[in-house]
Amino acid sequence: MWRSYILLVLIGSVAATGALAYAYTNWVYTGMLCILVMVLGAWGIFYNLRAICKSLNSYQWCKVEYRLFESKVIFIASPKGTGHFDHYESHFTLEYEFGGKLYRRTSDKINLNLTNNFPNAKQASRYIDEVRSGKYGNKVLVDPNNPNVAYLRPGVTRDQLGMLTISLILFLTSMLTVLGVIVWQ
């Protein structure tokens, strides 16, 4: 939980410093902005590489049958009721047994996608039905060292690669700016 607060403070600092760098066009604020963005990019690279390593390790984990314990589709209204960003989210919980003990894992932690956003309830329900019918198999991969961790699909997700790419862009762009290779005018 404290990592979320640190990340939030870092993002807020980037926004505030970015506003100062834009308003005053001063090399001090621009340098501070670049350093903060570089730190944010480095954090993203570290975080995503850890997640990718865990995803790659999941090929070696134990396969155990699961059942869909519960599922629901939630409507998320757009801010201020504009309707432009209304969407539906599918949420479900998988239940599996490992070492004689029951475990549950929620849909946001099973290595499919970062988000399960859909434009309508029918598509969100269809996604849950695909999981229920075994589209991704009828077994979860359980980390034998930490049975609370289980993935529905092994390997690296496109979301992980996308976030790693964004983090690399943030880090490299700010580093090249500090080094004077990139000049913003």
Rosetta constraint file for C-alpha pairs under 8 A:
AtomPair CA 1 CA 5 HARMONIC 6.89 0.50
AtomPair CA 2 CA 6 HARMONIC 6.32 0.50
AtomPair CA 3 CA 7 HARMONIC 6.11 0.50
AtomPair CA 4 CA 8 HARMONIC 6.06 0.50
AtomPair CA 5 CA 9 HARMONIC 6.13 0.50
AtomPair CA 6 CA 10 HARMONIC 6.10 0.50
AtomPair CA 7 CA 11 HARMONIC 6.13 0.50
AtomPair CA 7 CA 40 HARMONIC 7.98 0.50
AtomPair CA 8 CA 12 HARMONIC 6.09 0.50
AtomPair CA 9 CA 13 HARMONIC 6.01 0.50
AtomPair CA 10 CA 14 HARMONIC 6.21 0.50
AtomPair CA 10 CA 36 HARMONIC 7.29 0.50
AtomPair CA 10 CA 40 HARMONIC 7.00 0.50
AtomPair CA 11 CA 15 HARMONIC 6.26 0.50
AtomPair CA 11 CA 40 HARMONIC 7.58 0.50
AtomPair CA 12 CA 16 HARMONIC 6.14 0.50
AtomPair CA 13 CA 17 HARMONIC 5.91 0.50
AtomPair CA 13 CA 36 HARMONIC 7.47 0.50
AtomPair CA 14 CA 18 HARMONIC 5.80 0.50
AtomPair CA 14 CA 33 HARMONIC 6.04 0.50
AtomPair CA 14 CA 36 HARMONIC 5.94 0.50
AtomPair CA 14 CA 37 HARMONIC 6.48 0.50
AtomPair CA 15 CA 19 HARMONIC 6.22 0.50
AtomPair CA 16 CA 20 HARMONIC 6.38 0.50
AtomPair CA 17 CA 21 HARMONIC 6.01 0.50
AtomPair CA 17 CA 29 HARMONIC 6.31 0.50
AtomPair CA 17 CA 30 HARMONIC 7.82 0.50
AtomPair CA 17 CA 32 HARMONIC 6.95 0.50
AtomPair CA 17 CA 33 HARMONIC 5.49 0.50
AtomPair CA 18 CA 22 HARMONIC 6.08 0.50
AtomPair CA 18 CA 29 HARMONIC 7.55 0.50
AtomPair CA 18 CA 30 HARMONIC 7.44 0.50
AtomPair CA 18 CA 33 HARMONIC 5.82 0.50
AtomPair CA 19 CA 23 HARMONIC 6.02 0.50
AtomPair CA 20 CA 24 HARMONIC 5.89 0.50
AtomPair CA 20 CA 25 HARMONIC 7.70 0.50
AtomPair CA 20 CA 29 HARMONIC 6.30 0.50
AtomPair CA 21 CA 25 HARMONIC 5.14 0.50
AtomPair CA 21 CA 26 HARMONIC 6.04 0.50
AtomPair CA 21 CA 27 HARMONIC 7.71 0.50
AtomPair CA 21 CA 28 HARMONIC 7.95 0.50
AtomPair CA 21 CA 29 HARMONIC 4.68 0.50
AtomPair CA 21 CA 30 HARMONIC 5.09 0.50
AtomPair CA 21 CA 33 HARMONIC 7.19 0.50
AtomPair CA 24 CA 29 HARMONIC 7.87 0.50
AtomPair CA 25 CA 29 HARMONIC 7.45 0.50
AtomPair CA 25 CA 30 HARMONIC 7.22 0.50
AtomPair CA 26 CA 30 HARMONIC 6.24 0.50
AtomPair CA 27 CA 31 HARMONIC 5.81 0.50
AtomPair CA 28 CA 32 HARMONIC 6.17 0.50
AtomPair CA 29 CA 33 HARMONIC 6.00 0.50
AtomPair CA 30 CA 34 HARMONIC 6.15 0.50
AtomPair CA 31 CA 35 HARMONIC 6.17 0.50
AtomPair CA 31 CA 178 HARMONIC 6.47 0.50
AtomPair CA 32 CA 36 HARMONIC 6.15 0.50
AtomPair CA 33 CA 37 HARMONIC 6.07 0.50
AtomPair CA 34 CA 38 HARMONIC 5.95 0.50
AtomPair CA 34 CA 174 HARMONIC 4.76 0.50
AtomPair CA 34 CA 175 HARMONIC 6.99 0.50
AtomPair CA 34 CA 177 HARMONIC 7.09 0.50
AtomPair CA 34 CA 178 HARMONIC 6.58 0.50
AtomPair CA 35 CA 39 HARMONIC 6.19 0.50
AtomPair CA 35 CA 174 HARMONIC 6.92 0.50
AtomPair CA 35 CA 175 HARMONIC 7.62 0.50
AtomPair CA 35 CA 178 HARMONIC 7.79 0.50
AtomPair CA 36 CA 40 HARMONIC 6.18 0.50
AtomPair CA 37 CA 41 HARMONIC 6.04 0.50
AtomPair CA 37 CA 170 HARMONIC 6.31 0.50
AtomPair CA 37 CA 171 HARMONIC 6.65 0.50
AtomPair CA 37 CA 174 HARMONIC 6.30 0.50
AtomPair CA 38 CA 42 HARMONIC 6.04 0.50
AtomPair CA 38 CA 170 HARMONIC 6.38 0.50
AtomPair CA 38 CA 171 HARMONIC 4.45 0.50
AtomPair CA 38 CA 172 HARMONIC 7.43 0.50
AtomPair CA 38 CA 174 HARMONIC 5.58 0.50
AtomPair CA 38 CA 175 HARMONIC 6.40 0.50
AtomPair CA 39 CA 43 HARMONIC 6.08 0.50
AtomPair CA 39 CA 171 HARMONIC 7.30 0.50
AtomPair CA 40 CA 44 HARMONIC 6.24 0.50
AtomPair CA 40 CA 167 HARMONIC 7.63 0.50
AtomPair CA 40 CA 170 HARMONIC 7.57 0.50
AtomPair CA 40 CA 171 HARMONIC 7.42 0.50
AtomPair CA 41 CA 45 HARMONIC 6.13 0.50
AtomPair CA 41 CA 166 HARMONIC 7.88 0.50
AtomPair CA 41 CA 167 HARMONIC 4.46 0.50
AtomPair CA 41 CA 168 HARMONIC 6.21 0.50
AtomPair CA 41 CA 169 HARMONIC 7.55 0.50
AtomPair CA 41 CA 170 HARMONIC 5.04 0.50
AtomPair CA 41 CA 171 HARMONIC 4.42 0.50
AtomPair CA 42 CA 46 HARMONIC 6.14 0.50
AtomPair CA 42 CA 167 HARMONIC 6.95 0.50
AtomPair CA 42 CA 168 HARMONIC 7.70 0.50
AtomPair CA 42 CA 171 HARMONIC 6.11 0.50
AtomPair CA 43 CA 47 HARMONIC 6.02 0.50
AtomPair CA 43 CA 167 HARMONIC 7.96 0.50
AtomPair CA 44 CA 48 HARMONIC 5.90 0.50
AtomPair CA 44 CA 163 HARMONIC 7.46 0.50
AtomPair CA 44 CA 164 HARMONIC 6.76 0.50
AtomPair CA 44 CA 167 HARMONIC 5.13 0.50
AtomPair CA 44 CA 168 HARMONIC 7.98 0.50
AtomPair CA 45 CA 49 HARMONIC 5.95 0.50
AtomPair CA 45 CA 164 HARMONIC 5.73 0.50
AtomPair CA 45 CA 167 HARMONIC 5.54 0.50
AtomPair CA 45 CA 168 HARMONIC 6.52 0.50
AtomPair CA 46 CA 50 HARMONIC 6.27 0.50
AtomPair CA 47 CA 51 HARMONIC 6.41 0.50
AtomPair CA 48 CA 52 HARMONIC 6.02 0.50
AtomPair CA 48 CA 160 HARMONIC 6.34 0.50
AtomPair CA 48 CA 161 HARMONIC 8.00 0.50
AtomPair CA 48 CA 163 HARMONIC 6.94 0.50
AtomPair CA 48 CA 164 HARMONIC 5.68 0.50
AtomPair CA 49 CA 53 HARMONIC 6.05 0.50
AtomPair CA 49 CA 164 HARMONIC 7.42 0.50
AtomPair CA 50 CA 54 HARMONIC 6.28 0.50
AtomPair CA 51 CA 55 HARMONIC 6.15 0.50
AtomPair CA 51 CA 160 HARMONIC 7.42 0.50
AtomPair CA 52 CA 56 HARMONIC 6.14 0.50
AtomPair CA 52 CA 155 HARMONIC 7.80 0.50
AtomPair CA 52 CA 156 HARMONIC 5.79 0.50
AtomPair CA 52 CA 160 HARMONIC 6.74 0.50
AtomPair CA 53 CA 57 HARMONIC 6.14 0.50
AtomPair CA 54 CA 58 HARMONIC 6.30 0.50
AtomPair CA 55 CA 59 HARMONIC 7.68 0.50
AtomPair CA 55 CA 111 HARMONIC 7.58 0.50
AtomPair CA 55 CA 154 HARMONIC 6.21 0.50
AtomPair CA 55 CA 155 HARMONIC 4.82 0.50
AtomPair CA 55 CA 156 HARMONIC 5.42 0.50
AtomPair CA 56 CA 154 HARMONIC 7.02 0.50
AtomPair CA 56 CA 155 HARMONIC 4.90 0.50
AtomPair CA 56 CA 156 HARMONIC 6.36 0.50
AtomPair CA 57 CA 61 HARMONIC 7.18 0.50
AtomPair CA 57 CA 155 HARMONIC 7.75 0.50
AtomPair CA 58 CA 141 HARMONIC 6.55 0.50
AtomPair CA 58 CA 142 HARMONIC 7.70 0.50
AtomPair CA 58 CA 143 HARMONIC 7.02 0.50
AtomPair CA 58 CA 151 HARMONIC 7.42 0.50
AtomPair CA 58 CA 154 HARMONIC 5.41 0.50
AtomPair CA 58 CA 155 HARMONIC 6.61 0.50
AtomPair CA 59 CA 141 HARMONIC 7.77 0.50
AtomPair CA 59 CA 154 HARMONIC 5.60 0.50
AtomPair CA 59 CA 155 HARMONIC 6.76 0.50
AtomPair CA 61 CA 141 HARMONIC 5.46 0.50
AtomPair CA 61 CA 142 HARMONIC 5.45 0.50
AtomPair CA 61 CA 143 HARMONIC 5.23 0.50
AtomPair CA 61 CA 144 HARMONIC 6.39 0.50
AtomPair CA 62 CA 141 HARMONIC 5.39 0.50
AtomPair CA 62 CA 142 HARMONIC 5.17 0.50
AtomPair CA 62 CA 143 HARMONIC 6.70 0.50
AtomPair CA 62 CA 144 HARMONIC 6.60 0.50
AtomPair CA 63 CA 139 HARMONIC 5.83 0.50
AtomPair CA 63 CA 140 HARMONIC 5.62 0.50
AtomPair CA 63 CA 141 HARMONIC 4.64 0.50
AtomPair CA 63 CA 142 HARMONIC 6.28 0.50
AtomPair CA 64 CA 96 HARMONIC 6.88 0.50
AtomPair CA 64 CA 97 HARMONIC 7.21 0.50
AtomPair CA 64 CA 98 HARMONIC 7.27 0.50
AtomPair CA 64 CA 139 HARMONIC 5.04 0.50
AtomPair CA 64 CA 140 HARMONIC 5.41 0.50
AtomPair CA 64 CA 141 HARMONIC 6.42 0.50
AtomPair CA 64 CA 142 HARMONIC 6.98 0.50
AtomPair CA 65 CA 96 HARMONIC 6.31 0.50
AtomPair CA 65 CA 97 HARMONIC 7.72 0.50
AtomPair CA 65 CA 138 HARMONIC 5.77 0.50
AtomPair CA 65 CA 139 HARMONIC 4.12 0.50
AtomPair CA 65 CA 140 HARMONIC 6.19 0.50
AtomPair CA 66 CA 94 HARMONIC 6.29 0.50
AtomPair CA 66 CA 95 HARMONIC 5.48 0.50
AtomPair CA 66 CA 96 HARMONIC 4.56 0.50
AtomPair CA 66 CA 97 HARMONIC 7.57 0.50
AtomPair CA 66 CA 138 HARMONIC 6.32 0.50
AtomPair CA 66 CA 139 HARMONIC 5.56 0.50
AtomPair CA 66 CA 140 HARMONIC 6.32 0.50
AtomPair CA 67 CA 94 HARMONIC 5.73 0.50
AtomPair CA 67 CA 95 HARMONIC 5.38 0.50
AtomPair CA 67 CA 96 HARMONIC 6.60 0.50
AtomPair CA 67 CA 132 HARMONIC 7.76 0.50
AtomPair CA 67 CA 138 HARMONIC 7.90 0.50
AtomPair CA 68 CA 92 HARMONIC 7.21 0.50
AtomPair CA 68 CA 93 HARMONIC 6.13 0.50
AtomPair CA 68 CA 94 HARMONIC 4.71 0.50
AtomPair CA 68 CA 95 HARMONIC 6.29 0.50
AtomPair CA 68 CA 131 HARMONIC 7.99 0.50
AtomPair CA 68 CA 132 HARMONIC 6.24 0.50
AtomPair CA 69 CA 92 HARMONIC 7.42 0.50
AtomPair CA 69 CA 93 HARMONIC 5.43 0.50
AtomPair CA 69 CA 94 HARMONIC 5.31 0.50
AtomPair CA 69 CA 95 HARMONIC 5.61 0.50
AtomPair CA 70 CA 92 HARMONIC 5.49 0.50
AtomPair CA 70 CA 93 HARMONIC 5.33 0.50
AtomPair CA 70 CA 94 HARMONIC 7.34 0.50
AtomPair CA 71 CA 90 HARMONIC 7.45 0.50
AtomPair CA 71 CA 91 HARMONIC 5.62 0.50
AtomPair CA 71 CA 92 HARMONIC 3.99 0.50
AtomPair CA 71 CA 93 HARMONIC 6.38 0.50
AtomPair CA 71 CA 128 HARMONIC 7.18 0.50
AtomPair CA 72 CA 90 HARMONIC 6.03 0.50
AtomPair CA 72 CA 91 HARMONIC 5.38 0.50
AtomPair CA 72 CA 92 HARMONIC 6.30 0.50
AtomPair CA 72 CA 125 HARMONIC 7.96 0.50
AtomPair CA 73 CA 88 HARMONIC 6.52 0.50
AtomPair CA 73 CA 89 HARMONIC 5.61 0.50
AtomPair CA 73 CA 90 HARMONIC 4.59 0.50
AtomPair CA 73 CA 91 HARMONIC 6.18 0.50
AtomPair CA 73 CA 121 HARMONIC 6.79 0.50
AtomPair CA 73 CA 124 HARMONIC 6.42 0.50
AtomPair CA 73 CA 125 HARMONIC 6.59 0.50
AtomPair CA 74 CA 88 HARMONIC 5.49 0.50
AtomPair CA 74 CA 89 HARMONIC 5.18 0.50
AtomPair CA 74 CA 90 HARMONIC 6.46 0.50
AtomPair CA 74 CA 91 HARMONIC 7.61 0.50
AtomPair CA 75 CA 86 HARMONIC 7.52 0.50
AtomPair CA 75 CA 87 HARMONIC 6.06 0.50
AtomPair CA 75 CA 88 HARMONIC 4.53 0.50
AtomPair CA 75 CA 89 HARMONIC 6.52 0.50
AtomPair CA 75 CA 121 HARMONIC 7.75 0.50
AtomPair CA 76 CA 86 HARMONIC 5.79 0.50
AtomPair CA 76 CA 87 HARMONIC 5.38 0.50
AtomPair CA 76 CA 88 HARMONIC 5.81 0.50
AtomPair CA 76 CA 89 HARMONIC 7.30 0.50
AtomPair CA 77 CA 81 HARMONIC 6.53 0.50
AtomPair CA 77 CA 83 HARMONIC 6.87 0.50
AtomPair CA 77 CA 85 HARMONIC 7.04 0.50
AtomPair CA 77 CA 86 HARMONIC 4.67 0.50
AtomPair CA 77 CA 87 HARMONIC 6.72 0.50
AtomPair CA 78 CA 82 HARMONIC 6.11 0.50
AtomPair CA 78 CA 83 HARMONIC 5.46 0.50
AtomPair CA 78 CA 84 HARMONIC 6.38 0.50
AtomPair CA 78 CA 85 HARMONIC 4.74 0.50
AtomPair CA 78 CA 86 HARMONIC 4.76 0.50
AtomPair CA 78 CA 87 HARMONIC 7.79 0.50
AtomPair CA 79 CA 83 HARMONIC 7.93 0.50
AtomPair CA 79 CA 85 HARMONIC 7.70 0.50
AtomPair CA 86 CA 119 HARMONIC 7.34 0.50
AtomPair CA 87 CA 117 HARMONIC 6.28 0.50
AtomPair CA 87 CA 118 HARMONIC 5.66 0.50
AtomPair CA 87 CA 119 HARMONIC 4.95 0.50
AtomPair CA 87 CA 120 HARMONIC 6.41 0.50
AtomPair CA 88 CA 117 HARMONIC 5.66 0.50
AtomPair CA 88 CA 118 HARMONIC 5.08 0.50
AtomPair CA 88 CA 119 HARMONIC 6.12 0.50
AtomPair CA 88 CA 120 HARMONIC 5.84 0.50
AtomPair CA 88 CA 121 HARMONIC 5.82 0.50
AtomPair CA 88 CA 124 HARMONIC 6.38 0.50
AtomPair CA 89 CA 115 HARMONIC 7.99 0.50
AtomPair CA 89 CA 116 HARMONIC 5.40 0.50
AtomPair CA 89 CA 117 HARMONIC 4.79 0.50
AtomPair CA 89 CA 118 HARMONIC 6.17 0.50
AtomPair CA 89 CA 124 HARMONIC 6.20 0.50
AtomPair CA 90 CA 116 HARMONIC 5.81 0.50
AtomPair CA 90 CA 117 HARMONIC 7.15 0.50
AtomPair CA 90 CA 124 HARMONIC 5.21 0.50
AtomPair CA 90 CA 125 HARMONIC 6.79 0.50
AtomPair CA 90 CA 127 HARMONIC 7.30 0.50
AtomPair CA 90 CA 128 HARMONIC 6.70 0.50
AtomPair CA 91 CA 106 HARMONIC 7.42 0.50
AtomPair CA 91 CA 107 HARMONIC 5.86 0.50
AtomPair CA 91 CA 108 HARMONIC 7.71 0.50
AtomPair CA 91 CA 116 HARMONIC 7.76 0.50
AtomPair CA 91 CA 128 HARMONIC 7.84 0.50
AtomPair CA 92 CA 106 HARMONIC 5.91 0.50
AtomPair CA 92 CA 107 HARMONIC 5.24 0.50
AtomPair CA 92 CA 128 HARMONIC 7.28 0.50
AtomPair CA 93 CA 104 HARMONIC 6.38 0.50
AtomPair CA 93 CA 105 HARMONIC 5.56 0.50
AtomPair CA 93 CA 106 HARMONIC 4.34 0.50
AtomPair CA 93 CA 107 HARMONIC 5.87 0.50
AtomPair CA 94 CA 104 HARMONIC 5.50 0.50
AtomPair CA 94 CA 105 HARMONIC 5.28 0.50
AtomPair CA 94 CA 106 HARMONIC 6.30 0.50
AtomPair CA 94 CA 107 HARMONIC 7.48 0.50
AtomPair CA 95 CA 102 HARMONIC 6.91 0.50
AtomPair CA 95 CA 103 HARMONIC 5.65 0.50
AtomPair CA 95 CA 104 HARMONIC 4.45 0.50
AtomPair CA 95 CA 105 HARMONIC 6.57 0.50
AtomPair CA 96 CA 102 HARMONIC 5.76 0.50
AtomPair CA 96 CA 103 HARMONIC 5.42 0.50
AtomPair CA 96 CA 104 HARMONIC 6.46 0.50
AtomPair CA 96 CA 140 HARMONIC 7.82 0.50
AtomPair CA 97 CA 101 HARMONIC 5.42 0.50
AtomPair CA 97 CA 102 HARMONIC 4.45 0.50
AtomPair CA 97 CA 103 HARMONIC 6.04 0.50
AtomPair CA 98 CA 102 HARMONIC 6.54 0.50
AtomPair CA 98 CA 103 HARMONIC 7.41 0.50
AtomPair CA 98 CA 142 HARMONIC 7.87 0.50
AtomPair CA 98 CA 147 HARMONIC 6.86 0.50
AtomPair CA 103 CA 147 HARMONIC 7.58 0.50
AtomPair CA 103 CA 148 HARMONIC 6.37 0.50
AtomPair CA 104 CA 148 HARMONIC 7.46 0.50
AtomPair CA 105 CA 109 HARMONIC 6.64 0.50
AtomPair CA 105 CA 110 HARMONIC 7.01 0.50
AtomPair CA 105 CA 148 HARMONIC 7.31 0.50
AtomPair CA 105 CA 149 HARMONIC 7.42 0.50
AtomPair CA 105 CA 150 HARMONIC 6.95 0.50
AtomPair CA 106 CA 110 HARMONIC 6.92 0.50
AtomPair CA 108 CA 112 HARMONIC 7.89 0.50
AtomPair CA 108 CA 113 HARMONIC 7.46 0.50
AtomPair CA 108 CA 114 HARMONIC 6.60 0.50
AtomPair CA 108 CA 115 HARMONIC 7.20 0.50
AtomPair CA 109 CA 150 HARMONIC 7.88 0.50
AtomPair CA 109 CA 151 HARMONIC 7.35 0.50
AtomPair CA 110 CA 150 HARMONIC 6.17 0.50
AtomPair CA 110 CA 151 HARMONIC 4.22 0.50
AtomPair CA 110 CA 152 HARMONIC 5.38 0.50
AtomPair CA 110 CA 153 HARMONIC 7.36 0.50
AtomPair CA 111 CA 151 HARMONIC 5.38 0.50
AtomPair CA 111 CA 152 HARMONIC 6.40 0.50
AtomPair CA 111 CA 153 HARMONIC 6.16 0.50
AtomPair CA 111 CA 154 HARMONIC 7.43 0.50
AtomPair CA 111 CA 157 HARMONIC 6.97 0.50
AtomPair CA 112 CA 151 HARMONIC 7.94 0.50
AtomPair CA 112 CA 152 HARMONIC 7.04 0.50
AtomPair CA 112 CA 153 HARMONIC 6.56 0.50
AtomPair CA 112 CA 157 HARMONIC 6.76 0.50
AtomPair CA 113 CA 157 HARMONIC 7.00 0.50
AtomPair CA 113 CA 158 HARMONIC 7.90 0.50
AtomPair CA 113 CA 159 HARMONIC 6.34 0.50
AtomPair CA 114 CA 159 HARMONIC 6.37 0.50
AtomPair CA 116 CA 124 HARMONIC 7.64 0.50
AtomPair CA 117 CA 124 HARMONIC 7.38 0.50
AtomPair CA 118 CA 123 HARMONIC 6.14 0.50
AtomPair CA 118 CA 124 HARMONIC 5.61 0.50
AtomPair CA 119 CA 123 HARMONIC 7.29 0.50
AtomPair CA 120 CA 124 HARMONIC 6.61 0.50
AtomPair CA 121 CA 125 HARMONIC 6.06 0.50
AtomPair CA 122 CA 126 HARMONIC 6.09 0.50
AtomPair CA 123 CA 127 HARMONIC 6.30 0.50
AtomPair CA 124 CA 128 HARMONIC 6.69 0.50
AtomPair CA 125 CA 129 HARMONIC 6.20 0.50
AtomPair CA 126 CA 130 HARMONIC 6.15 0.50
AtomPair CA 127 CA 131 HARMONIC 6.56 0.50
AtomPair CA 128 CA 132 HARMONIC 6.19 0.50
AtomPair CA 129 CA 133 HARMONIC 5.95 0.50
AtomPair CA 130 CA 134 HARMONIC 6.31 0.50
AtomPair CA 130 CA 135 HARMONIC 5.28 0.50
AtomPair CA 130 CA 136 HARMONIC 7.66 0.50
AtomPair CA 131 CA 135 HARMONIC 5.73 0.50
AtomPair CA 131 CA 136 HARMONIC 6.27 0.50
AtomPair CA 131 CA 137 HARMONIC 7.99 0.50
AtomPair CA 134 CA 138 HARMONIC 5.18 0.50
AtomPair CA 136 CA 152 HARMONIC 6.75 0.50
AtomPair CA 136 CA 153 HARMONIC 6.73 0.50
AtomPair CA 137 CA 152 HARMONIC 7.63 0.50
AtomPair CA 139 CA 152 HARMONIC 6.90 0.50
AtomPair CA 140 CA 150 HARMONIC 6.04 0.50
AtomPair CA 140 CA 151 HARMONIC 5.51 0.50
AtomPair CA 140 CA 152 HARMONIC 4.66 0.50
AtomPair CA 140 CA 153 HARMONIC 7.23 0.50
AtomPair CA 141 CA 150 HARMONIC 5.27 0.50
AtomPair CA 141 CA 151 HARMONIC 5.13 0.50
AtomPair CA 141 CA 152 HARMONIC 6.26 0.50
AtomPair CA 141 CA 153 HARMONIC 7.32 0.50
AtomPair CA 141 CA 154 HARMONIC 7.23 0.50
AtomPair CA 142 CA 146 HARMONIC 7.79 0.50
AtomPair CA 142 CA 147 HARMONIC 5.71 0.50
AtomPair CA 142 CA 148 HARMONIC 7.71 0.50
AtomPair CA 142 CA 149 HARMONIC 6.08 0.50
AtomPair CA 142 CA 150 HARMONIC 4.31 0.50
AtomPair CA 142 CA 151 HARMONIC 6.67 0.50
AtomPair CA 143 CA 147 HARMONIC 5.25 0.50
AtomPair CA 143 CA 148 HARMONIC 7.57 0.50
AtomPair CA 143 CA 149 HARMONIC 5.68 0.50
AtomPair CA 143 CA 150 HARMONIC 6.08 0.50
AtomPair CA 156 CA 160 HARMONIC 6.58 0.50
AtomPair CA 156 CA 161 HARMONIC 7.38 0.50
AtomPair CA 157 CA 161 HARMONIC 6.61 0.50
AtomPair CA 158 CA 162 HARMONIC 6.00 0.50
AtomPair CA 159 CA 163 HARMONIC 6.11 0.50
AtomPair CA 160 CA 164 HARMONIC 6.14 0.50
AtomPair CA 161 CA 165 HARMONIC 6.13 0.50
AtomPair CA 162 CA 166 HARMONIC 6.29 0.50
AtomPair CA 163 CA 167 HARMONIC 6.12 0.50
AtomPair CA 164 CA 168 HARMONIC 6.14 0.50
AtomPair CA 165 CA 169 HARMONIC 6.21 0.50
AtomPair CA 166 CA 170 HARMONIC 6.23 0.50
AtomPair CA 167 CA 171 HARMONIC 6.15 0.50
AtomPair CA 168 CA 172 HARMONIC 5.92 0.50
AtomPair CA 169 CA 173 HARMONIC 5.77 0.50
AtomPair CA 170 CA 174 HARMONIC 6.19 0.50
AtomPair CA 171 CA 175 HARMONIC 6.05 0.50
AtomPair CA 172 CA 176 HARMONIC 5.94 0.50
AtomPair CA 173 CA 177 HARMONIC 6.16 0.50
AtomPair CA 173 CA 182 HARMONIC 7.63 0.50
AtomPair CA 174 CA 178 HARMONIC 6.23 0.50
AtomPair CA 175 CA 179 HARMONIC 6.24 0.50
AtomPair CA 176 CA 180 HARMONIC 6.14 0.50
AtomPair CA 176 CA 181 HARMONIC 5.14 0.50
AtomPair CA 176 CA 182 HARMONIC 5.63 0.50
AtomPair CA 177 CA 181 HARMONIC 5.82 0.50
AtomPair CA 177 CA 182 HARMONIC 4.66 0.50
AtomPair CA 177 CA 183 HARMONIC 6.19 0.50
AtomPair CA 177 CA 184 HARMONIC 7.87 0.50
AtomPair CA 178 CA 182 HARMONIC 7.99 0.50
